[in-house]
Amino acid sequence: MCGLQGNDREHLNDLSGVRRVEVDLVAGRVNVDYDADVIALAEVKAALEGAGYGVKGC
C-alpha cells in the first residue's frame, strides 16, 4: 500500500465509528483510530480492501 487517495481517506473518515485516519506515505502505512463499540475491525478492513489496498498486521 503506498497511500490512500483523498476520496478513499474521506470514505474511511465517513464510516460511523472511525475517529481518525493517519497516512504515512513513506512507510506505506495507514493507521485507523476507531470505536470498536460502533464499528468492527472487519468492517474497517473491508473498507480498505474495497478501495484496493492490502491489509496486514491487524
DSSP file (Angstrom, degrees, kcal/mol; ACC not computed):
  #  RESIDUE AA STRUCTURE BP1 BP2  ACC     N-H-->O    O-->H-N    N-H-->O    O-->H-N    TCO  KAPPA ALPHA  PHI   PSI    X-CA   Y-CA   Z-CA
    1    1 A M              0   0    0      0, 0.0     3,-0.1     0, 0.0    52,-0.1   0.000 360.0 360.0 360.0 126.8    0.0    0.0    0.0
    2    2 A C        -     0   0    0      1,-0.3    26,-0.2    25,-0.0     2,-0.2   0.500 360.0 -51.5-106.2  -4.5    1.6    3.3   -1.0
    3    3 A G        -     0   0    0     25,-0.2    -1,-0.3     2,-0.0     2,-0.3  -0.495  53.3 -91.4 145.0 148.0   -1.1    5.7    0.4
    4    4 A L        -     0   0    0     -2,-0.2     2,-0.1    -3,-0.1    19,-0.0  -0.638  37.6-128.5 -82.5 138.1   -4.7    6.4    0.4
    5    5 A Q     >  -     0   0    0     -2,-0.3     4,-2.3     1,-0.1     3,-0.4  -0.452  34.1 -99.2 -77.7 161.9   -6.1    8.8   -2.2
    6    6 A G  H  > S+     0   0    0      1,-0.2     4,-2.4     2,-0.2     5,-0.2   0.868 122.1  49.0 -51.3 -46.6   -8.2   11.7   -0.9
    7    7 A N  H  > S+     0   0    0      1,-0.2     4,-2.3     2,-0.2    -1,-0.2   0.877 110.7  51.2 -65.3 -37.1  -11.6   10.0   -1.7
    8    8 A D  H  > S+     0   0    0     -3,-0.4     4,-2.2     2,-0.2    -1,-0.2   0.920 110.8  48.0 -65.8 -43.1  -10.5    6.8    0.0
    9    9 A R  H  X S+     0   0    0     -4,-2.3     4,-2.6     1,-0.2    -2,-0.2   0.920 112.1  49.6 -62.9 -43.9   -9.5    8.6    3.1
   10   10 A E  H  X S+     0   0    0     -4,-2.4     4,-1.8    -5,-0.2    -1,-0.2   0.897 107.9  54.7 -61.9 -39.9  -12.7   10.6    3.2
   11   11 A H  H  X S+     0   0    0     -4,-2.3     4,-0.6     2,-0.2    -1,-0.2   0.927 110.4  45.4 -60.5 -44.9  -14.7    7.4    2.7
   12   12 A L  H >< S+     0   0    0     -4,-2.2     3,-1.2     1,-0.2    -2,-0.2   0.920 111.7  51.8 -64.3 -43.1  -13.0    5.9    5.8
   13   13 A N  H 3< S+     0   0    0     -4,-2.6    -1,-0.2     1,-0.3    -2,-0.2   0.800 105.7  57.1 -63.1 -27.7  -13.5    9.1    7.8
   14   14 A D  H 3< S+     0   0    0     -4,-1.8    -1,-0.3    -5,-0.2     2,-0.2   0.640  81.7 105.9 -79.1 -14.4  -17.2    9.0    6.9
   15   15 A L  S X< S-     0   0    0     -3,-1.2     3,-2.1    -4,-0.6     2,-0.2  -0.484  84.4-108.5 -67.9 131.8  -17.7    5.5    8.4
   16   16 A S  T 3  S+     0   0    0      1,-0.3    -1,-0.1    -2,-0.2     3,-0.1  -0.416 105.3  24.6 -60.6 127.2  -19.5    5.6   11.6
   17   17 A G  T 3  S+     0   0    0      1,-0.3    18,-2.8    -2,-0.2     2,-0.6   0.190  88.1 120.0 101.4 -15.5  -17.1    4.9   14.5
   18   18 A V  E <   +A   34   0A   0     -3,-2.1    -1,-0.3    16,-0.2    16,-0.3  -0.744  34.7 177.8 -84.5 121.8  -13.9    5.9   12.6
   19   19 A R  E     -     0   0A   0     14,-2.8     2,-0.3    -2,-0.6    15,-0.2   0.857  60.8  -4.1 -90.9 -41.1  -12.3    8.7   14.6
   20   20 A R  E     -A   33   0A   0     13,-1.8    13,-2.8    -8,-0.0     2,-0.4  -0.994  49.5-154.9-157.5 145.4   -9.2    9.4   12.6
   21   21 A V  E     -A   32   0A   0     -2,-0.3     2,-0.5    11,-0.2    11,-0.2  -0.991  15.1-171.3-124.6 121.8   -7.2    8.1    9.6
   22   22 A E  E     -A   31   0A   0      9,-3.0     9,-2.9    -2,-0.4     2,-0.5  -0.954   5.7-159.2-115.6 130.8   -3.5    8.8    9.5
   23   23 A V  E     -A   30   0A   0     -2,-0.5     2,-0.6     7,-0.2     7,-0.2  -0.933   8.6-168.6-113.1 128.3   -1.5    8.0    6.4
   24   24 A D  E  >> -A   29   0A   0      5,-3.1     5,-2.1    -2,-0.5     4,-1.4  -0.891   5.8-178.0-113.3  96.7    2.3    7.5    6.4
   25   25 A L  T  45S+     0   0    0     -2,-0.6    -1,-0.2     1,-0.2     5,-0.0   0.853  79.7  55.1 -65.4 -35.9    3.3    7.6    2.7
   26   26 A V  T  45S+     0   0    0      1,-0.2    -1,-0.2     2,-0.1    -2,-0.0   0.929 117.1  34.7 -64.5 -45.5    7.0    6.9    3.4
   27   27 A A  T  45S-     0   0    0      2,-0.1    -1,-0.2   -25,-0.0    -2,-0.2   0.617 106.3-125.8 -84.0 -13.6    6.3    3.7    5.4
   28   28 A G  T  <5 +     0   0    0     -4,-1.4     2,-0.3     1,-0.3    -3,-0.2   0.881  65.4 131.8  69.2  38.1    3.3    2.7    3.3
   29   29 A R  E   < -A   24   0A   0     -5,-2.1    -5,-3.1   -27,-0.1     2,-0.4  -0.892  44.9-159.7-126.6 153.4    1.0    2.5    6.3
   30   30 A V  E     -A   23   0A   0     -2,-0.3     2,-0.5    -7,-0.2    -7,-0.2  -0.999   8.8-159.8-128.4 129.0   -2.4    3.7    7.3
   31   31 A N  E     -A   22   0A   0     -9,-2.9    -9,-3.0    -2,-0.4     2,-0.5  -0.940   6.9-165.1-108.7 129.4   -3.4    3.9   11.0
   32   32 A V  E     -A   21   0A   0     -2,-0.5     2,-0.6   -11,-0.2   -11,-0.2  -0.962   6.6-159.0-118.2 120.4   -7.1    4.0   11.7
   33   33 A D  E     +A   20   0A   0    -13,-2.8   -14,-2.8    -2,-0.5   -13,-1.8  -0.879  29.8 162.3 -95.7 121.4   -8.4    5.0   15.1
   34   34 A Y  E     -A   18   0A   0     -2,-0.6     2,-0.8   -16,-0.3   -16,-0.2  -0.927  45.3-111.8-140.8 161.8  -11.9    3.7   15.6
   35   35 A D    >>  -     0   0    0    -18,-2.8     4,-2.4    -2,-0.3     3,-2.2  -0.856  21.8-159.4 -96.4 107.6  -14.5    2.9   18.2
   36   36 A A  T 34 S+     0   0    0     -2,-0.8    -1,-0.1     1,-0.3     5,-0.1   0.652  90.4  63.5 -64.9 -15.2  -14.9   -0.9   18.4
   37   37 A D  T 34 S+     0   0    0      1,-0.1    -1,-0.3   -20,-0.1     3,-0.1   0.647 114.3  32.4 -79.3 -14.5  -18.3   -0.4   20.0
   38   38 A V  T <4 S+     0   0    0     -3,-2.2     2,-0.4     1,-0.4    -2,-0.2   0.770 128.4  21.8-109.3 -39.6  -19.5    1.2   16.9
   39   39 A I  S  < S-     0   0    0     -4,-2.4    -1,-0.4   -22,-0.2     2,-0.2  -0.996  74.1-127.7-136.6 138.2  -17.6   -0.4   14.0
   40   40 A A    >>  -     0   0    0     -2,-0.4     4,-1.6     1,-0.1     3,-0.8  -0.509  22.3-120.2 -83.7 151.6  -15.9   -3.8   13.9
   41   41 A L  H 3> S+     0   0    0      1,-0.3     4,-2.8     2,-0.2     5,-0.2   0.870 114.9  60.9 -55.5 -38.0  -12.3   -4.2   12.7
   42   42 A A  H 3> S+     0   0    0      1,-0.2     4,-2.4     2,-0.2    -1,-0.3   0.856 102.9  50.7 -59.9 -35.0  -13.6   -6.5    9.9
   43   43 A E  H <> S+     0   0    0     -3,-0.8     4,-2.0     2,-0.2    -1,-0.2   0.882 110.1  48.8 -70.6 -38.0  -15.6   -3.5    8.6
   44   44 A V  H  X S+     0   0    0     -4,-1.6     4,-2.1     2,-0.2    -2,-0.2   0.938 113.1  47.8 -65.1 -46.4  -12.6   -1.3    8.6
   45   45 A K  H  X S+     0   0    0     -4,-2.8     4,-3.0     1,-0.2     5,-0.3   0.919 110.3  52.1 -59.1 -44.6  -10.5   -4.0    6.8
   46   46 A A  H  X S+     0   0    0     -4,-2.4     4,-2.6     1,-0.2    -1,-0.2   0.880 107.8  51.8 -61.5 -38.3  -13.3   -4.5    4.3
   47   47 A A  H  X S+     0   0    0     -4,-2.0     4,-1.0     2,-0.2    -1,-0.2   0.912 112.6  45.2 -65.2 -42.0  -13.4   -0.7    3.5
   48   48 A L  H  <>S+     0   0    0     -4,-2.1     5,-2.2     2,-0.2     3,-0.5   0.932 115.8  45.7 -65.7 -46.4   -9.7   -0.7    2.9
   49   49 A E  H ><5S+     0   0    0     -4,-3.0     3,-1.5     1,-0.2    -2,-0.2   0.867 108.5  57.2 -66.2 -35.1   -9.7   -3.8    0.8
   50   50 A G  H 3<5S+     0   0    0     -4,-2.6    -1,-0.2     1,-0.3    -2,-0.2   0.776 103.6  54.0 -64.7 -26.4  -12.7   -2.5   -1.1
   51   51 A A  T 3<5S-     0   0    0     -4,-1.0    -1,-0.3    -3,-0.5    -2,-0.2   0.439 128.2-101.1 -86.3  -0.1  -10.7    0.6   -2.0
   52   52 A G  T < 5S+     0   0    0     -3,-1.5     2,-0.3     1,-0.3    -3,-0.2   0.646  79.0 130.4  94.8  16.0   -8.0   -1.8   -3.4
   53   53 A Y      < -     0   0    0     -5,-2.2    -1,-0.3    -6,-0.1     2,-0.2  -0.799  55.5-121.0-105.9 145.7   -5.5   -1.7   -0.5
   54   54 A G        -     0   0    0     -2,-0.3     2,-0.4    -5,-0.0    -1,-0.0  -0.526  22.4-151.1 -78.7 149.9   -3.9   -4.7    1.2
   55   55 A V        +     0   0    0     -2,-0.2     2,-0.3    -6,-0.0     3,-0.1  -0.989  27.6 147.6-126.8 126.2   -4.4   -5.2    4.9
   56   56 A K        +     0   0    0     -2,-0.4    -2,-0.0     1,-0.1     0, 0.0  -0.979  48.9  39.7-149.8 160.9   -1.9   -6.9    7.1
   57   57 A G              0   0    0     -2,-0.3    -1,-0.1     1,-0.1     0, 0.0   0.762 360.0 360.0  73.9  26.5   -0.7   -6.8   10.7
   58   58 A C              0   0    0     -3,-0.1    -1,-0.1   -17,-0.0   -13,-0.0   0.418 360.0 360.0-103.4 360.0   -4.0   -6.2   12.3
